[in-house]
C-alpha cells in the first residue's frame, strides 16, 4: 500500500472511477499535496466527502445485499448476491479509505494544539474510517498507515490485530472529545461551513464521538458481553449528558442534490437502474408488522404494489429503494440518536436491566417512524410493536427492529454478524456455503505490501476477531 499522496486529489480520482459511482465531488478537486500547501478547512471538507462515499456508497450497498435488505440483481451487485467477493473487487474503496486516513493524519498534525477543534474532527473521522475498514477486513494497517508522505520506509505498513485497532479507535475518540471540549478561544481558526456535517458545531461532534464509542464497544458483544455492554452504556450516558436528546443532532452525510452532488443511493439507481432492488424477505417483514415506513423505504413495483426480489432470483420488476433514502438531496445517516437508543436497548438487555432496554427500544421505534413518515406511529402499531416492558422485551425484538430502522446503513451487517438476528438463509445459488463474514485481502496489498497477510486471506467465511 503506497500512501505517497495526500488524499485530496487521489480520493477524488478514486471516487470518480470507483464502483461506488460517487457523484459528490464537484468543487473539491484541489489537491492538498502537503501540509504546507493546504489548510484545515480544505482537508476537513475533503475528508468528509470521502467518508460520505465510504459509508453510503458501494460498501453500504454490499452490506444491504448480504443482510438481505436489498437484492443484487445485475452486474457487480448480482456478484455480491451470489457471494462472489474477489480480491480485486474493492481496491478502489480500500485506496480511498486509506487516502482519507492519510488526510486525517495531516489534518491532526496540521491543526495541532493551535486548532484543537479541527484536530478533534480529524480524530473522529479517522476513527470512523478505521472502523469500517477493520470491520470488513479484520487485521489492517493502522499505526503505520497513512504515512507514505514521510518516505519509502512507510510504503509497506504493518498490519495490526483488530483488537489493537479497536483500542486505538477508542483512544482517538477520547482524545477527540478532549479537543472538541476546549474553548473556542483556544483555537486560531474555527471550523465553519467547511464542516459539511455540523457547520463547526463542536457540541454535536462531541455527542457523535460518544455514540461512536458506544457503537464500537457494542461490537465486542461476543468477546466481552457484560463488559462491553457496561462500557457502551457509560458512553451513551456521556452522550446524553452532552446534550443527546433527539435526532436533530444526527451525524448525516449531506448531499446538496444538484449537479453531481447527489445522494449516493439516488445516483446509483439512476446510473445503474436494475442493479439493486428491494429484497422479498425485507419487504415481507415490513408487511407482516404493517409497518408505516414501507412506502418510504420502497417505491411501487411494476404492478403498483410493494415487492422484493426473492433470494437467488434476478427479477427486476420489483420495488426500488424508496425516496426517503434515494432522492437527490436526501441525507444519509452515519451516527444517529435512533442508533444510540438501539445500542442502549441491547446493552441494557445484556446487563439485565430489562426495563431500561424496553424503554429505549420503544423510544427508538417511535422516534424513527416519526422521523421517516412525518407522523407519529399509529396506535395499533405502538401497541403491537413499541409497548415493550421489562417482562416482554427480548434481544430478538431489539435487533429485528434495529435491522428495520438501520436500513441502508453498513452497521446492519455488523449487527447481523454479532447476533445472527434476523436469522437469514444463505443464497441457494451462492458460491460459498454461507453468508460472507468479511472481505478478502485486497489484491493491491498482496502485490505491493510486503507486510500484508501471507498467504492472503481469501476465505470470506472466516470471521473477523470480534465475530469469532
ChimeraX attribute file (.defattr): number of C-alpha atoms within 10 A of each C-alpha:
attribute: neighborCount
match mode: 1-to-1
recipient: residues
	/A:1	24
	/A:2	22
	/A:3	24
	/A:4	18
	/A:5	20
	/A:6	27
	/A:7	31
	/A:8	26
	/A:9	18
	/A:10	20
	/A:11	27
	/A:12	25
	/A:13	15
	/A:14	23
	/A:15	25
	/A:16	16
	/A:17	11
	/A:18	18
	/A:19	18
	/A:20	24
	/A:21	19
	/A:22	28
	/A:23	22
	/A:24	26
	/A:25	20
	/A:26	10
	/A:27	9
	/A:28	15
	/A:29	14
	/A:30	12
	/A:31	19
	/A:32	21
	/A:33	17
	/A:34	16
	/A:35	16
	/A:36	8
	/A:37	8
	/A:38	17
	/A:39	15
	/A:40	25
	/A:41	18
	/A:42	17
	/A:43	29
	/A:44	22
	/A:45	18
	/A:46	29
	/A:47	27
	/A:48	22
	/A:49	24
	/A:50	26
	/A:51	23
	/A:52	22
	/A:53	25
	/A:54	25
	/A:55	23
	/A:56	23
	/A:57	26
	/A:58	22
	/A:59	20
	/A:60	23
	/A:61	25
	/A:62	23
	/A:63	21
	/A:64	25
	/A:65	27
	/A:66	25
	/A:67	29
	/A:68	25
	/A:69	24
	/A:70	31
	/A:71	36
	/A:72	31
	/A:73	25
	/A:74	19
	/A:75	12
	/A:76	18
	/A:77	22
	/A:78	19
	/A:79	17
	/A:80	24
	/A:81	31
	/A:82	25
	/A:83	22
	/A:84	17
	/A:85	21
	/A:86	16
	/A:87	18
	/A:88	12
	/A:89	18
	/A:90	22
	/A:91	18
	/A:92	20
	/A:93	24
	/A:94	20
	/A:95	21
	/A:96	25
	/A:97	27
	/A:98	26
	/A:99	29
	/A:100	30
	/A:101	30
	/A:102	25
	/A:103	31
	/A:104	30
	/A:105	20
	/A:106	26
	/A:107	28
	/A:108	23
	/A:109	15
	/A:110	20
	/A:111	23
	/A:112	16
	/A:113	15
	/A:114	14
	/A:115	25
	/A:116	27
	/A:117	32
	/A:118	29
	/A:119	27
	/A:120	30
	/A:121	29
	/A:122	29
	/A:123	27
	/A:124	26
	/A:125	24
	/A:126	26
	/A:127	27
	/A:128	24
	/A:129	23
	/A:130	22
	/A:131	18
	/A:132	19
	/A:133	21
	/A:134	22
	/A:135	26
	/A:136	19
	/A:137	21
	/A:138	26
	/A:139	22
	/A:140	23
	/A:141	23
	/A:142	22
	/A:143	14
	/A:144	15
	/A:145	23
	/A:146	29
	/A:147	25
	/A:148	21
	/A:149	18
	/A:150	11
	/A:151	11
	/A:152	12
	/A:153	11
	/A:154	18
	/A:155	22
	/A:156	21
	/A:157	23
	/A:158	19
	/A:159	19
	/A:160	17
	/A:161	16
	/A:162	21
	/A:163	16
	/A:164	14
	/A:165	22
	/A:166	22
	/A:167	12
	/A:168	16
	/A:169	24
	/A:170	21
	/A:171	15
	/A:172	22
	/A:173	27
	/A:174	18
	/A:175	18
	/A:176	26
	/A:177	25
	/A:178	14
	/A:179	23
	/A:180	23
	/A:181	16
	/A:182	15
	/A:183	10
	/A:184	14
	/A:185	10
	/A:186	14
	/A:187	17
	/A:188	12
	/A:189	16
	/A:190	21
	/A:191	20
	/A:192	13
	/A:193	13
	/A:194	18
	/A:195	21
	/A:196	18
	/A:197	21
	/A:198	19
	/A:199	13
	/A:200	18
	/A:201	17
	/A:202	22
	/A:203	16
	/A:204	22
	/A:205	24
	/A:206	27
	/A:207	27
	/A:208	25
	/A:209	29
	/A:210	28
	/A:211	29
	/A:212	28
	/A:213	26
	/A:214	29
	/A:215	21
	/A:216	21
	/A:217	25
	/A:218	26
	/A:219	25
	/A:220	21
	/A:221	21
	/A:222	16
	/A:223	15
	/A:224	14
	/A:225	16
	/A:226	17
	/A:227	16
	/A:228	23
	/A:229	26
	/A:230	20
	/A:231	17
	/A:232	29
	/A:233	24
	/A:234	16
	/A:235	23
	/A:236	24
	/A:237	17
	/A:238	17
	/A:239	24
	/A:240	17
	/A:241	11
	/A:242	14
	/A:243	14
	/A:244	24
	/A:245	11
	/A:246	16
	/A:247	15
	/A:248	11
	/A:249	20
	/A:250	21
	/A:251	20
	/A:252	17
	/A:253	22
	/A:254	21
	/A:255	23
	/A:256	14
	/A:257	18
	/A:258	11
	/A:259	11
	/A:260	16
	/A:261	19
	/A:262	24
	/A:263	29
	/A:264	32
	/A:265	27
	/A:266	22
	/A:267	23
	/A:268	23
	/A:269	17
	/A:270	11
	/A:271	11
	/A:272	13
	/A:273	14
	/A:274	22
	/A:275	19
	/A:276	31
	/A:277	30
	/A:278	30
	/A:279	26
	/A:280	21
	/A:281	19
	/A:282	23
	/A:283	21
	/A:284	15
	/A:285	15
	/A:286	16
	/A:287	15
	/A:288	9
	/A:289	11
	/A:290	14
	/A:291	17
	/A:292	19
	/A:293	21
	/A:294	18
	/A:295	17
	/A:296	15
	/A:297	24
	/A:298	24
	/A:299	22
	/A:300	16
	/A:301	17
	/A:302	12
	/A:303	10
	/A:304	10
	/A:305	12
	/A:306	21
	/A:307	25
	/A:308	24
	/A:309	26
	/A:310	18
	/A:311	22
	/A:312	17
	/A:313	18
	/A:314	19
	/A:315	17
	/A:316	21
	/A:317	15
	/A:318	27
	/A:319	27
	/A:320	27
	/A:321	26
	/A:322	19
	/A:323	16
	/A:324	20
	/A:325	22
	/A:326	26
	/A:327	19
	/A:328	21
	/A:329	18
	/A:330	21
	/A:331	22
	/A:332	22
	/A:333	22
	/A:334	21
	/A:335	23
	/A:336	21
	/A:337	25
	/A:338	25
	/A:339	24
	/A:340	27
	/A:341	24
	/A:342	26
	/A:343	29
	/A:344	31
	/A:345	31
	/A:346	31
	/A:347	29
	/A:348	22
	/A:349	21
	/A:350	19
	/A:351	17
	/A:352	13
	/A:353	14
	/A:354	22
	/A:355	18
	/A:356	19
	/A:357	29
	/A:358	28
	/A:359	19
	/A:360	23
	/A:361	30
	/A:362	22
	/A:363	18
	/A:364	26
	/A:365	24
	/A:366	20
	/A:367	19
	/A:368	21
	/A:369	18
	/A:370	14
	/A:371	15
	/A:372	16
	/A:373	16
	/A:374	9
	/A:375	12
	/A:376	15
	/A:377	21
	/A:378	12
	/A:379	10
	/A:380	10
	/A:381	15
	/A:382	15
	/A:383	11
	/A:384	11
	/A:385	19
	/A:386	23
	/A:387	17
	/A:388	22
	/A:389	16
	/A:390	15
	/A:391	9
	/A:392	11
	/A:393	22
	/A:394	17
	/A:395	16
	/A:396	15
	/A:397	19
	/A:398	25
	/A:399	23
	/A:400	16
	/A:401	20
	/A:402	25
	/A:403	23
	/A:404	19
	/A:405	20
	/A:406	20
	/A:407	21
	/A:408	27
	/A:409	21
	/A:410	23
	/A:411	23
	/A:412	24
	/A:413	24
	/A:414	20
	/A:415	21
	/A:416	19
	/A:417	22
	/A:418	18
	/A:419	16
	/A:420	13
	/A:421	20
	/A:422	17
	/A:423	11
	/A:424	14
	/A:425	11
	/A:426	20
	/A:427	20
	/A:428	13
	/A:429	13
	/A:430	17
	/A:431	15
	/A:432	17
	/A:433	12
	/A:434	15
	/A:435	20
	/A:436	23
	/A:437	21
	/A:438	23
	/A:439	24
	/A:440	23
	/A:441	28
	/A:442	24
	/A:443	16
	/A:444	18
	/A:445	19
	/A:446	18
	/A:447	10
	/A:448	13
	/A:449	17
	/A:450	14
	/A:451	15
	/A:452	23
	/A:453	15
	/A:454	9
	/A:455	8
	/A:456	14
	/A:457	17
	/A:458	15
	/A:459	15
	/A:460	21
	/A:461	15
	/A:462	16
	/A:463	18
	/A:464	21
	/A:465	17
	/A:466	19
	/A:467	20
	/A:468	10
